[in-house]
Structure formats: structure tokens, C-alpha cells
Amino acid sequence: MTRVHGKLFSDGRSGVLAVKPSRPFFGVSRDERHYEVNDGCIDLELYPTPSGIHYQIGFKDAGDVRRTDYTLKWRIPDVDTFDITPGASARKKAAEQGNAPKASVYERVQLKRVANELSDSISESDKLSSQLLQSELEIDRLKGELAKFKTVTNAVLSDRDKTIAQLSEQSAPVVKTVYRDTPVPPEPLQRRIQFLEQENQRLVNLNAEYYKSVVELHQLQLDKAQSTPIQSPVELSNSPQQRLLRKLLGK
């Protein structure tokens, strides 16, 4: 812990010093703590503050239970003692510089060289910062132009889609739907029709074979009659078979 001491108030007031961290950290809770102030001086111990954390400081009269108004912010370094008396750090630094041995000629030359290099580095850093700023401005300008281009592109694409939709509506072909009722026989009737068609075709073929056989029979009879001497005229019958035979023979 760091001992914090010194004359905080030049008017010599006495009362209570309220101390509360900006947010809790290891070893320190978020609660407000009170320390005595005697004749404007304090002497207390605080944990050094980590990076990004500070103590909020407020003064209250003894016995005052109202809400504390914090008016100071302290960051406590990690040292053994820390004097908060106004001007104490400047006097300590001046005393340390006065007690320090004077630099030799070589050290002064080296210090000047380092200072020049530091100045050059700072100048180069400023130049780079200026270039970076210009680059950022150029990036912002390009982003603006890109946004405008996107807006124009979206508008053109929207107009194109509208035009295509209008052309599609105008050139759409007229489709007429015609409903035709075609009776479909049930499956048993369909099988019966197929069976009858097959039987009819079989009978037609059988009838053709029958007539062919009749023609061949009469042809054999005719050949036999021609080879046998004629004794007496034979009366030709007028049966259907004889008429068919004569028709086939051209008589």
C-alpha cells in the first residue's frame, strides 16, 4: 500500500475525507471509506490504482450523513509514500535535479544527438499523421461516391425490373383451356371388348381358311371330271359353293 500524506487544505479545515474507487479492483471494494482531516492535513494508506481506475475524493464535515459530492480524482502510484501537498512533487523534482551530478561533455553530446533524433522522429510522425489524415479523408470521399453509385444503381435496376414486368404483361400469350370429356370404359368392359375383337378376328381367319378349302376341293373335283370321259351332260348345281367356284374360274 502507498502512504498518502501532506497538507490537502490550505485553510486548515478539519472533517472527514471520503474516498471511493471509480470501480472495485483486487483488494478494494466499491464502498466509500472515511479518513480524518486535521488542520487540513491527512495521513492515510491506499492501494495503488490500476490502469483506468481512480479514487473519487470528497470532503464532509464531521457528522454529515448526506450524500457525498466528489470533487477530486486521484490516481495513486505504486510507491512507498506520496505527498499530496500542493507543489511538493515539483519541489522534490527540483531538489533531485539540484543534487544530481552535472553531465559530462560526452553525455551532453549524446543527449543532444538523442534530442535531434527525437525531433526528427516527431517530425516524421507528424508527417505520417498528416498523410494518414489525408488518406482517411480520401477514404471518406470514396465511401460517399460509392454510396451515391449504389443509390443510382439500385434506381436503375428498379426501373429495369418495372420495364420488364410491363413488357411481360403486354406480350403474355392468351392461353385457352379446353376441357374435353372422353368416356373411358371400366376395366372389365375393356377386357370383354378386347376378347370379342380377338374372337372376331379368329372367326374371320377361320372363314377364310374354310373358303380356301372349298375352292381347293372343287378344283380337285373339276380336275377329276376333266380327266374322266364324259358320258352324259351333268347339270351344274346352283349352290353357293358352285357360284363361288365359277366366279373364281371366270365362268
C-alpha positions as CSV (number, residue, x, y, z in Angstrom):
1,M,0.0,0.0,0.0
2,T,1.0,3.6,-0.5
3,R,1.2,6.1,2.4
4,V,-0.7,9.3,1.3
5,H,0.1,12.3,3.4
6,G,0.5,16.1,3.3
7,K,-1.5,19.3,3.7
8,L,-4.5,18.9,1.4
9,F,-6.4,22.1,2.5
10,S,-4.6,25.4,2.9
11,D,-7.4,26.9,5.1
12,G,-6.6,24.3,7.9
13,R,-10.1,22.8,8.0
14,S,-10.9,19.6,9.8
15,G,-13.5,17.0,9.0
16,V,-13.8,13.8,7.0
17,L,-12.2,12.8,3.7
18,A,-14.5,10.4,1.7
19,V,-12.7,8.0,-0.7
20,K,-14.4,5.7,-3.2
21,P,-12.9,3.9,-6.1
22,S,-14.4,4.5,-9.6
23,R,-14.9,0.8,-9.8
24,P,-13.8,-2.0,-7.5
25,F,-10.5,-3.8,-8.1
26,F,-8.5,-6.5,-6.3
27,G,-8.3,-5.7,-2.6
28,V,-10.6,-2.7,-2.8
29,S,-14.4,-2.8,-2.7
30,R,-16.8,-0.3,-4.2
31,D,-17.8,1.1,-0.8
32,E,-17.0,4.6,0.4
33,R,-14.4,4.9,3.2
34,H,-13.8,7.9,5.5
35,Y,-10.4,9.3,6.8
36,E,-9.8,12.1,9.3
37,V,-8.7,15.5,8.2
38,N,-6.9,17.5,10.9
39,D,-6.0,21.1,10.3
40,G,-6.1,20.5,6.6
41,C,-3.6,17.6,6.8
42,I,-4.2,13.9,6.0
43,D,-2.2,10.7,6.7
44,L,-3.7,7.5,5.3
45,E,-2.8,4.4,3.3
46,L,-4.4,3.5,-0.1
47,Y,-3.8,0.7,-2.6
48,P,-2.2,1.9,-5.8
49,T,-4.7,2.3,-8.6
50,P,-4.5,0.0,-11.7
51,S,-4.7,1.5,-15.2
52,G,-8.1,3.1,-15.9
53,I,-9.2,3.3,-12.3
54,H,-9.0,6.3,-9.9
55,Y,-10.2,7.3,-6.5
56,Q,-13.1,9.8,-6.1
57,I,-12.4,12.2,-3.3
58,G,-14.8,14.4,-1.4
59,F,-14.8,16.4,1.8
60,K,-17.5,16.3,4.5
61,D,-17.9,17.9,7.9
62,A,-17.8,15.6,10.9
63,G,-21.3,14.1,11.4
64,D,-22.6,15.0,7.9
65,V,-24.5,11.9,6.7
66,R,-25.7,13.4,3.4
67,R,-24.7,12.1,0.0
68,T,-21.0,12.9,-0.8
69,D,-20.2,15.3,-3.6
70,Y,-16.9,14.1,-5.1
71,T,-14.7,17.0,-6.3
72,L,-11.3,15.3,-6.9
73,K,-9.9,12.4,-8.7
74,W,-6.7,10.7,-7.5
75,R,-4.5,8.1,-9.2
76,I,-2.1,6.7,-6.6
77,P,1.3,5.5,-7.9
78,D,2.9,2.3,-6.7
79,V,5.4,3.9,-4.3
80,D,6.0,3.8,-0.6
81,T,4.9,7.4,0.2
82,F,3.1,10.0,-1.8
83,D,3.0,13.7,-0.7
84,I,-0.2,15.4,-1.9
85,T,0.8,18.8,-0.6
86,P,0.4,21.3,-3.5
87,G,3.9,21.9,-5.1
88,A,5.5,19.1,-3.2
89,S,6.2,17.0,-6.3
90,A,7.8,20.0,-8.1
91,R,10.0,20.8,-5.1
92,K,11.0,17.2,-4.8
93,K,11.9,17.0,-8.5
94,A,13.9,20.3,-8.3
95,A,15.8,19.0,-5.3
96,E,16.6,15.8,-7.1
97,Q,17.8,17.7,-10.2
98,G,19.9,20.0,-8.0
99,N,21.5,17.0,-6.2
100,A,22.2,15.2,-9.5
101,P,25.8,15.4,-10.8
102,K,26.4,17.6,-13.8
103,A,26.6,15.8,-17.1
104,S,30.0,15.5,-18.9
105,V,30.7,16.8,-22.3
106,Y,30.2,13.4,-23.9
107,E,26.9,12.9,-22.1
108,R,25.7,16.4,-23.3
109,V,26.7,15.5,-26.9
110,Q,24.9,12.2,-26.7
111,L,21.9,13.9,-25.1
112,K,21.8,16.5,-28.0
113,R,22.1,13.7,-30.5
114,V,19.2,11.8,-28.9
115,A,17.2,15.1,-28.8
116,N,17.8,15.7,-32.5
117,E,16.8,12.1,-33.4
118,L,13.7,12.5,-31.2
119,S,12.9,15.8,-33.0
120,D,13.3,14.1,-36.4
121,S,11.1,11.2,-35.2
122,I,8.5,13.6,-34.1
123,S,8.6,15.5,-37.4
124,E,8.4,12.2,-39.3
125,S,5.5,11.2,-37.0
126,D,3.7,14.5,-37.7
127,K,4.2,13.9,-41.5
128,L,2.8,10.4,-41.3
129,S,-0.1,11.7,-39.2
130,S,-0.8,14.3,-41.9
131,Q,-0.7,11.6,-44.6
132,L,-2.9,9.4,-42.6
133,L,-5.4,12.2,-42.2
134,Q,-5.4,12.8,-45.9
135,S,-5.9,9.1,-46.6
136,E,-8.8,9.0,-44.2
137,L,-10.4,12.0,-45.9
138,E,-9.9,10.3,-49.3
139,I,-11.4,7.1,-47.9
140,D,-14.5,9.1,-46.7
141,R,-14.8,10.7,-50.1
142,L,-14.6,7.4,-51.9
143,K,-17.2,5.9,-49.5
144,G,-19.5,8.8,-50.3
145,E,-19.1,8.3,-54.0
146,L,-19.7,4.5,-53.6
147,A,-22.9,5.2,-51.7
148,K,-24.1,7.5,-54.4
149,F,-23.2,4.9,-57.1
150,K,-25.1,2.2,-55.2
151,T,-28.1,4.5,-54.9
152,V,-28.1,5.2,-58.7
153,T,-27.5,1.5,-59.5
154,N,-30.5,0.5,-57.3
155,A,-32.7,3.0,-59.0
156,V,-31.7,1.8,-62.5
157,L,-32.2,-1.8,-61.5
158,S,-35.6,-0.9,-60.1
159,D,-36.6,0.8,-63.4
160,R,-35.4,-2.1,-65.4
161,D,-37.4,-4.6,-63.3
162,K,-40.5,-2.4,-63.8
163,T,-40.0,-2.2,-67.5
164,I,-39.5,-6.0,-67.8
165,A,-42.7,-6.6,-65.8
166,Q,-44.7,-4.2,-68.1
167,L,-43.3,-5.9,-71.2
168,S,-44.1,-9.3,-69.8
169,E,-47.7,-8.3,-69.1
170,Q,-48.1,-6.8,-72.6
171,S,-46.6,-9.7,-74.6
172,A,-48.1,-12.5,-72.5
173,P,-49.8,-15.1,-74.8
174,V,-53.5,-15.8,-74.4
175,V,-54.0,-19.3,-73.2
176,K,-57.3,-21.0,-73.8
177,T,-58.1,-24.0,-71.7
178,V,-60.4,-26.6,-73.4
179,Y,-61.9,-29.3,-71.4
180,R,-62.9,-32.5,-73.3
181,D,-64.9,-35.4,-71.8
182,T,-63.6,-38.7,-73.1
183,P,-65.5,-41.7,-71.8
184,V,-63.3,-44.4,-70.5
185,P,-64.9,-47.8,-70.1
186,P,-64.4,-49.7,-66.9
187,E,-61.7,-52.3,-66.9
188,P,-63.9,-55.4,-67.0
189,L,-65.7,-54.0,-70.1
190,Q,-62.4,-53.1,-71.7
191,R,-61.2,-56.7,-71.3
192,R,-64.5,-58.0,-72.7
193,I,-64.2,-55.8,-75.8
194,Q,-60.6,-57.0,-76.4
195,F,-61.8,-60.6,-76.1
196,L,-64.6,-60.1,-78.6
197,E,-62.2,-58.4,-81.0
198,Q,-59.8,-61.3,-80.8
199,E,-62.7,-63.8,-81.3
200,N,-64.0,-61.9,-84.3
201,Q,-60.5,-61.8,-85.9
202,R,-60.2,-65.6,-85.2
203,L,-63.5,-66.3,-86.9
204,V,-62.6,-64.2,-89.9
205,N,-59.4,-66.1,-90.3
206,L,-61.2,-69.4,-89.9
207,N,-63.8,-68.5,-92.5
208,A,-61.1,-67.5,-94.9
209,E,-59.5,-71.0,-94.4
210,Y,-62.8,-72.6,-95.0
211,Y,-63.4,-70.9,-98.3
212,K,-59.9,-71.7,-99.3
213,S,-60.5,-75.4,-98.6
214,V,-63.8,-75.4,-100.5
215,V,-62.1,-73.8,-103.5
216,E,-59.4,-76.5,-103.4
217,L,-62.0,-79.3,-103.1
218,H,-63.9,-78.1,-106.1
219,Q,-60.7,-77.6,-108.1
220,L,-59.9,-81.3,-107.4
221,Q,-63.4,-82.3,-108.5
222,L,-63.1,-80.3,-111.7
223,D,-59.7,-81.8,-112.5
224,K,-61.1,-85.3,-111.9
225,A,-64.1,-84.6,-114.1
226,Q,-61.9,-83.4,-117.0
227,S,-59.8,-86.5,-116.9
228,T,-62.9,-88.8,-116.9
229,P,-64.7,-89.3,-120.3
230,I,-68.0,-87.5,-120.4
231,Q,-70.9,-89.9,-120.7
232,S,-73.8,-87.6,-120.2
233,P,-74.1,-83.9,-119.5
234,V,-74.1,-83.1,-115.9
235,E,-76.3,-80.4,-114.7
236,L,-74.4,-77.8,-112.7
237,S,-75.9,-77.0,-109.4
238,N,-76.6,-73.5,-108.4
239,S,-75.3,-73.8,-104.8
240,P,-73.4,-71.0,-103.2
241,Q,-70.2,-73.1,-103.4
242,Q,-70.7,-73.6,-107.2
243,R,-71.4,-70.0,-107.8
244,L,-68.2,-69.1,-105.9
245,L,-66.2,-71.6,-107.8
246,R,-67.5,-70.3,-111.2
247,K,-66.7,-66.8,-110.1
248,L,-63.1,-67.8,-109.2
249,L,-62.7,-69.7,-112.5
250,G,-64.1,-66.9,-114.6
251,K,-67.0,-68.9,-115.9
